[in-house]
Amino acid sequence: MSLADILGPLQQPLFTVLDTPVSWTEVLGFGSGALCVWLVARQHIANWPIGIANNLFFILLFTQAGLYADAGLQVVFITLAVYGWWTWTHGGGPGPDVLPVRRTSRTEWTWLLAAGVVGTLGLTLLLDRATDSSVPFWDALTTALSLTATYGQCRKRLESWWLWIAADVVYIPLYAYKELYLTSLLYAGFMTLCVIGLRNWSRDLITHQRDLAVVRA
């Protein structure tokens, strides 16, 4: 049995939305993506393996849609997921402590901004010249935002939720433009979950800071 035989059924239409067929790949990506973000908001370690499954579904989906940067991004996400999984379970080091929620430092913001700008410009040029992408800039921008947000998520930086919200603002109309309506709806749901995650992590940050103040007193 070849890989095409295995992936073929996943690419078959399951139902239609606005006269556009929706495949099993998009449905499974929808379900695993929603579950992953919900688990992240609750700081549950299972978000990482669920997220990896979601990345695999989206590699197939985005390649079919011509969103090549987003497809390649999923490979990077898988690598970051392994790193994040280890970081969350080891507290960022060899010890057993759970990683606490923290704010992004000024130095981290500087590096993230520089990487985001360079990444967006570089990917835009690459997609424009080397692929048939019809949305090179927007594909590159969402890729850069998603990578910086994922780094913050791996390190449990509170502001990573704001980066995800910014990415979702672009993703929702972008996927609708590409007729990935279910995925567009998924990212609208992601935005709601991001707000919930921001609220939950903010509460944990306040609690952590209060506990540190008590220890130091």
Secondary structure, DSSP 8 states (H G I E B T S, - for coil): --HHHHHTGGGSEEEEETTEEEEHHHHHHHHHHHHHHHHHHTT-TTHHHHHHHHHHHHHHHHHHHT-HHHHHHHHHHHHHHHHHHHHHHHTTSSS------B---HHHHHHHHHHHHHHHHHHHHHHHHHS--S-HHHHHHHHHHHHHHHHHHHTTBTTHHHHHHHHHHHHHHHHHHTT-HHHHHHHHHHHHHHHHHHHHHHHHHHHHHHHHHHHH-
